[in-house]
Amino acid sequence: MTPEPGPAAPVPPRTVAVPFEAGGTGPAPLTWSQQYYLAETDAARPHGRSLAITRLYPLRPGVSEEQATAALRALMERYETLRSRLTRTDPPTQQAYSQGELMVTVHDAAAPSAVVAPHDIRAVADTVLAELARRPFDVAEEWPLRAALVAAGGQPRHLALAFSHVAVDAYALVPVSAFLVERCARADPVARTAPGAGVVGLRPRELAEAEASEAGDRAARRALLHAERVLRRMPAAPAGAGRPGTGERFRFLRLRSAALDLAVGALAARTGASPAAVLAAAGLALDAVETGERYGAVQLISANRLRPETVDAVVPCSQPVLCCADTEDASFAELVRRTAAASLRAYAAGPCPPAALAELRATVERERGVRLDGVPTLNYRPRATALPVRETDAEELRRAAAHAETEWVDSAMLWRSAHYLSADVDGSGVRLLLQIDTDVRSPGWAERRLADLEDLLCAAATDATTDRTTGTPAGRG
């Protein structure tokens, strides 16, 4: 019997230079959001983390290599942020270039005569994308975009892109995705609407100018006043050290739970609050049990794209904002409502210059005699479809409880936070990723934290006996 052929050997990769030429040159200050992401990127670099945002675009059938690279050329020419580099001055600035070359690596999964299954091509594409994001960006020496094409038999199938977080945030990639879908990519649920003809949105220099204006100064003072109120009430950072079993300082635990999806949707329906407020309230309730403090605090990530000119802006506009809620004498439903109101106050106060916030934090620390640099963070990232918001019952939750997966994973992202919870949310449910710093929290704490979060939400969704002070049911400890 003739043996079945194994996977076709990949063709050695090659590199294609994509030249671009555009206007909009010159130096510019960094925006507040860029200052924040630069500091986070610099802190993550010694740990080998890139803070890269990645996207993998399946290409439309028949799209040639020339068409795909032409789309990349047009992308670089359209968005000034993508053809800018940082200058390590004090303070750092950015320089937009009128021309240059984007180097694109072409990976062919097999020779032209080979037949390759679509899932094998996708596996190659996933590997290529991970490799693009693996190495930290040198924001002063390279473009904030890395690109690769993945082909099969000479026909491009996927476009893999990795972006520096100093240049973009997730919302900035909505117009980028729409732009690529117009030219070469298949429909992408992230690209909900295509940018208007000729609409580019604010450039970094324009946003930085707005932040430096009198109106920007007023906004910064308003944000700092709100932050001071929170800093004077919030609990001190945890002082205990974890005991990691592997020697890895930062660990990442993922949870996918059908029961949690149902519970969050049911509590949102019952309280009239958003799923984001439900998750934030659950975190504050657990913190209240752990700290014994009346007030709980969490950093929320504000997308800060309320102005029309920021909607299609390819520049980061997101920053953390401090949110503080009173947990005393609150049922869980009441805590959700308090958290929702506190979240609105935090978003309304808005962001501010990161250096000014750090100075304020240091001042309050000295005056209170405590350490405040371990604020937990919730990064709630809604996608194009919404989480179902409806009631549930104990029987449905019981059946769903069997469909839960928890695993330790790796991540390109790494944030300066005692624990950082990312929630990717769409119509299929909630995907949680908890980052812990094992100098502060142990891996066992992370496992208990996600288990307790699920227990709390499921108990609250079925009106289980709940402690009215914290909103926390008896759970797994």
C-alpha positions in Angstrom: 0.0 0.0 0.0 1.3 3.4 -0.9 1.6 5.7 2.1 -0.4 8.9 2.2 1.7 12.0 1.5 2.6 14.1 4.6 2.3 17.8 4.8 4.0 19.6 1.9 7.3 21.2 2.8 7.1 25.0 3.0 8.9 27.2 0.5 11.7 29.3 2.1 10.4 32.8 2.9 11.4 35.9 0.9 11.1 39.6 1.6 9.4 42.2 -0.6 10.1 45.9 -0.2 6.9 48.1 -0.4 7.9 51.7 -1.0 5.5 54.5 0.0 5.5 58.2 -0.5 3.1 60.7 1.1 2.9 64.2 2.7 2.6 65.1 6.4 6.2 65.1 7.6 7.7 66.8 10.6 8.1 66.3 14.4 5.2 66.3 16.8 4.7 65.7 20.6 3.3 62.4 21.8 -0.4 62.4 22.8 -1.3 61.5 26.4 -2.4 58.0 25.2 0.9 57.5 23.4 2.8 58.6 26.5 0.9 56.0 28.5 1.5 53.1 26.0 5.2 54.1 25.6 5.7 53.7 29.3 3.9 50.4 29.3 5.9 49.2 26.3 9.2 50.2 27.9 8.2 48.4 31.1 7.3 45.2 29.2 10.4 45.1 27.0 12.8 43.7 29.6 10.4 40.8 30.1 10.4 40.0 26.3 6.8 41.2 25.7 6.0 43.3 22.7 2.5 44.8 23.5 1.8 44.2 19.9 -1.8 44.3 18.6 -2.2 41.6 15.9 -4.7 41.1 13.1 -4.9 38.2 10.6 -6.9 39.0 7.5 -8.0 36.2 5.1 -7.6 37.5 1.6 -10.3 37.5 -1.1 -9.9 34.7 -3.7 -7.8 35.8 -6.6 -6.1 38.7 -4.8 -2.5 38.8 -6.1 0.7 39.6 -4.2 0.9 42.9 -6.1 -2.7 43.8 -5.0 -2.0 43.0 -1.4 1.2 45.0 -1.3 -0.5 47.8 -3.1 -3.1 47.9 -0.3 -0.3 48.0 2.3 1.4 50.9 0.4 -1.9 52.8 0.4 -2.3 52.1 4.1 1.1 53.5 5.0 0.5 56.6 2.8 -3.0 57.2 4.3 -2.2 57.0 8.0 0.6 59.2 9.3 0.9 57.2 12.5 2.1 54.1 10.6 5.0 55.9 9.0 6.2 57.6 12.1 9.0 56.8 14.5 9.8 58.1 18.0 12.8 60.2 19.0 14.2 59.4 22.4 14.4 63.0 23.5 13.2 64.3 26.9 10.3 64.4 26.5 10.0 61.9 23.6 8.7 63.2 20.3 7.6 61.5 17.1 8.6 62.1 13.5 6.4 61.4 10.5 8.3 60.5 7.3 7.1 61.4 3.8 8.7 58.2 2.2 10.2 54.9 3.1 9.9 51.2 2.6 7.8 48.6 4.5 9.5 45.2 4.3 6.9 42.4 3.9 7.9 38.8 4.4 6.2 36.3 2.1 5.7 32.7 3.5 4.5 30.0 1.1 3.0 27.1 2.9 3.8 24.7 -0.1 5.2 24.6 -3.6 2.8 25.4 -6.5 2.2 21.7 -7.3 1.2 20.8 -3.7 -2.3 20.6 -2.3 -2.7 22.1 1.1 -5.7 22.0 3.3 -7.2 25.3 4.5 -6.6 24.5 8.1 -2.9 23.8 7.4 -2.6 27.2 5.7 -4.3 28.9 8.7 -1.9 27.1 11.1 1.1 28.5 9.2 -0.6 31.9 9.2 -1.1 31.8 13.0 2.6 30.8 13.5 3.7 33.7 11.2 1.5 36.2 13.1 2.9 35.0 16.5 6.4 35.4 15.2 5.7 39.0 14.0 4.5 39.9 17.5 7.1 38.0 19.5 9.9 40.6 19.4 9.4 43.9 21.2 9.2 46.9 18.9 12.0 49.3 18.7 9.8 52.4 18.3 12.8 54.6 17.4 14.3 52.4 14.7 11.4 50.6 12.9 8.0 51.4 11.6 5.2 50.6 14.1 3.8 48.0 11.6 5.2 44.6 10.7 3.6 42.7 7.8 3.7 39.3 6.3 1.8 37.5 3.5 1.0 33.8 3.8 0.5 32.0 0.5 -0.2 28.5 -0.8 1.1 27.5 -4.1 2.1 31.0 -4.9 -1.4 32.4 -4.2 -1.7 34.8 -1.2 -4.2 33.5 1.3 -3.6 35.6 4.5 -2.3 39.0 5.5 -0.7 39.1 8.9 -0.1 42.4 10.7 1.4 43.3 14.0 1.1 46.9 15.3 3.0 48.7 18.1 0.6 49.8 20.8 2.3 53.2 20.8 0.8 53.8 17.3 -2.6 52.2 17.7 -5.2 50.8 20.1 -7.9 48.4 19.2 -10.4 51.0 18.2 -7.8 52.6 15.8 -7.8 49.3 13.9 -11.5 49.6 13.0 -10.8 52.0 10.1 -7.6 50.1 9.2 -9.6 46.9 8.9 -12.3 48.7 6.9 -9.6 50.1 4.6 -8.1 46.7 3.9 -11.5 45.0 3.4 -12.2 47.6 0.7 -9.1 46.6 -1.2 -8.0 43.0 -0.6 -9.4 41.3 2.6 -12.5 39.3 3.2 -15.3 40.8 5.3 -14.1 41.4 8.9 -16.5 41.7 11.8 -14.2 44.1 13.4 -14.6 46.5 10.4 -18.2 47.4 11.1 -18.2 50.5 8.8 -15.9 51.7 6.1 -14.3 55.1 6.7 -15.9 57.9 4.7 -14.3 59.1 1.4 -11.3 61.2 2.3 -11.9 60.9 6.1 -8.8 60.2 8.0 -9.6 61.5 11.5 -7.2 63.4 13.8 -3.5 62.9 13.2 -1.3 62.5 16.3 0.1 66.0 15.9 -3.5 67.4 15.8 -4.6 65.4 18.9 -1.4 66.5 20.8 -2.1 70.1 19.9 -5.7 69.8 21.2 -4.4 68.3 24.5 -2.0 71.2 24.8 -4.7 73.8 24.3 -6.6 75.7 27.0 -9.5 73.3 26.6 -7.1 70.4 27.0 -5.6 71.9 30.1 -9.1 72.3 31.6 -9.9 68.6 30.8 -6.6 67.5 32.5 -7.4 69.5 35.6 -10.9 67.9 35.7 -9.4 64.4 35.3 -6.8 64.9 38.0 -9.4 66.2 40.5 -11.5 63.1 40.0 -8.4 60.9 40.3 -7.4 62.6 43.6 -10.8 61.7 45.1 -10.3 58.1 44.2 -6.7 57.9 45.3 -7.7 59.3 48.8 -10.3 56.6 49.2 -9.0 53.5 47.5 -7.4 50.6 49.4 -3.6 50.4 49.7 -1.8 48.1 47.3 -1.4 44.5 48.5 1.9 44.0 50.3 2.2 40.2 50.3 4.4 38.4 47.8 3.2 35.3 45.9 5.1 32.1 45.6 5.3 31.1 42.0 6.2 27.6 41.3 7.9 28.1 38.0 10.0 31.2 38.5 8.0 33.2 35.9 7.1 36.6 37.3 4.1 37.2 35.1 1.5 34.6 34.5 -1.7 34.6 32.3 -4.8 32.5 33.1 -7.6 32.2 30.6 -11.2 31.4 31.5 -14.0 30.5 29.0 -17.3 29.7 30.9 -20.7 29.3 29.4 -22.3 29.6 32.8 -20.4 33.0 33.4 -21.7 34.2 30.0 -25.3 33.5 31.0 -24.9 35.0 34.5 -23.4 38.2 33.2 -26.1 38.6 30.7 -28.8 37.9 33.2 -27.5 40.4 35.8 -27.2 43.0 33.1 -30.8 42.4 32.1 -31.9 42.5 35.7 -30.0 45.7 36.8 -30.2 47.6 33.5 -26.5 48.1 33.6 -23.9 47.0 31.0 -22.1 43.7 31.2 -18.9 45.8 31.8 -20.4 47.2 35.0 -21.5 43.7 36.1 -17.9 42.4 35.7 -16.4 45.4 37.4 -18.8 45.1 40.4 -17.9 41.5 40.8 -14.3 42.4 41.0 -14.9 45.1 43.5 -17.1 42.7 45.6 -14.3 40.1 45.8 -11.7 42.9 46.6 -13.9 44.1 49.5 -13.8 40.6 51.0 -10.1 40.4 50.6 -9.2 43.9 51.9 -12.0 44.5 54.3 -12.1 48.1 53.0 -15.4 50.0 52.4 -14.3 51.5 49.1 -13.1 49.5 46.1 -11.2 50.8 43.1 -10.5 49.6 39.6 -8.8 51.0 36.6 -11.1 51.0 33.5 -9.8 51.6 30.0 -11.5 54.6 28.5 -11.6 54.5 24.7 -12.1 58.3 24.7 -13.5 58.5 21.1 -16.6 60.6 21.8 -15.6 63.4 19.4 -16.5 62.7 15.7 -13.0 63.5 14.5 -11.5 60.7 16.7 -13.8 58.0 15.3 -11.6 57.2 12.3 -8.4 58.4 13.9 -5.5 55.9 13.6 -3.8 56.8 16.8 -4.3 55.5 20.3 -7.0 57.4 22.3 -7.4 55.0 25.2 -6.1 55.3 28.7 -6.9 54.0 32.2 -9.3 56.0 34.3 -9.8 55.4 38.1 -13.2 54.2 39.2 -14.2 54.0 42.9 -17.4 52.6 44.4 -18.7 52.2 48.0 -19.4 48.6 48.8 -20.9 49.1 52.2 -24.4 47.7 52.9 -24.9 46.9 49.2 -26.6 43.8 47.7 -24.9 42.7 44.5 -27.6 44.3 42.4 -27.1 47.6 44.3 -23.3 47.3 43.9 -23.7 46.9 40.1 -25.8 50.1 40.0 -23.2 51.9 42.2 -20.4 50.7 40.0 -22.2 51.7 36.8 -22.7 55.2 38.2 -19.0 55.4 39.3 -17.9 54.2 35.9 -19.8 57.0 34.2 -18.1 59.5 36.5 -14.7 58.0 35.7 -15.3 58.1 31.9 -16.7 61.7 32.1 -13.6 62.9 34.0 -11.5 61.4 31.2 -7.8 60.9 30.8 -4.9 63.2 31.7 -1.1 63.5 31.2 0.4 60.3 32.6 3.2 62.1 34.3 0.8 64.4 36.1 -1.2 61.4 37.4 2.0 59.7 38.6 3.0 62.8 40.4 -0.4 63.1 42.0 -0.3 59.4 43.0 3.1 59.9 44.7 1.8 62.9 46.6 -1.2 61.1 47.9 1.0 58.1 48.9 3.2 60.3 51.0 0.3 62.0 52.7 -1.6 58.7 53.4 1.6 56.7 54.2 0.6 53.8 51.9 1.5 52.4 48.5 -1.1 52.8 45.7 0.7 51.4 42.7 -1.1 48.1 42.4 -4.5 49.2 41.1 -6.4 46.2 39.5 -7.5 46.8 36.0 -10.5 45.7 33.9 -10.1 46.1 30.2 -13.5 45.4 28.7 -13.3 45.0 24.9 -16.6 44.7 23.2 -16.6 43.3 19.6 -19.0 43.9 16.7 -21.7 41.6 18.2 -23.2 42.1 21.7 -23.4 39.6 24.5 -27.0 38.2 24.9 -28.7 40.1 27.7 -31.5 37.9 29.1 -32.7 36.1 32.3 -31.5 32.6 33.1 -32.3 30.1 35.8 -30.5 27.6 38.0 -31.1 24.6 35.7 -29.7 26.4 32.7 -26.7 27.5 34.7 -26.2 24.0 36.0 -26.1 22.6 32.4 -23.8 25.3 31.3 -21.4 24.8 34.1 -20.0 21.7 32.4 -18.7 23.9 29.6 -15.9 25.8 31.3 -12.2 25.8 30.3 -9.3 27.3 32.3 -5.8 27.2 31.1 -2.4 29.0 31.7 -1.3 30.6 28.4 1.3 33.0 27.1 0.6 36.6 26.0 2.4 39.4 24.1 0.7 41.8 26.4 2.1 42.7 29.8 0.8 45.5 32.0 2.0 47.3 35.2 -0.8 46.2 37.4 -1.1 43.8 40.4 -3.7 42.0 38.4 -5.1 42.9 35.0 -8.3 41.3 33.7 -9.1 41.5 30.0 -12.6 40.7 28.8 -13.2 40.1 25.1 -17.0 40.1 24.7 -19.2 39.4 21.8 -22.4 37.5 20.9 -20.6 34.2 21.6 -19.8 35.1 25.2 -17.0 36.4 27.5 -13.4 35.4 27.2 -11.4 36.4 30.3 -7.6 36.6 30.5 -6.2 37.4 34.0 -2.6 38.6 34.2 -0.9 38.4 37.6 2.4 39.7 38.9 3.7 36.8 41.0 5.7 39.2 43.1 2.3 40.2 44.5 -0.1 37.4 43.7 0.4 33.6 43.5 -0.8 31.4 40.7 -3.1 29.8 43.2 -4.7 33.2 43.9 -5.4 33.6 40.2 -7.1 30.3 40.0 -9.2 31.0 43.0 -10.0 34.5 41.8 -11.5 33.3 38.5 -13.4 30.5 40.3 -14.8 32.9 42.8 -15.7 35.4 40.1 -17.7 32.7 38.3 -19.3 31.5 41.6 -20.3 35.0 42.6 -21.9 35.9 39.3 -23.8 32.6 39.0 -25.1 32.8 42.6 -26.2 36.4 42.1 -27.9 35.5 38.8 -30.0 32.9 40.6 -30.7 35.0 43.7 -28.6 32.8 45.9 -28.1 33.8 49.5 -25.8 36.8 49.3 -24.0 38.8 52.0 -25.5 42.3 51.8 -22.3 44.0 52.8 -20.1 42.6 50.0 -22.5 40.9 47.6 -20.3 37.8 47.8 -21.8 34.3 48.2 -20.2 31.5 50.0 -17.9 30.1 47.3 -14.6 28.2 46.8 -12.7 30.3 49.2 
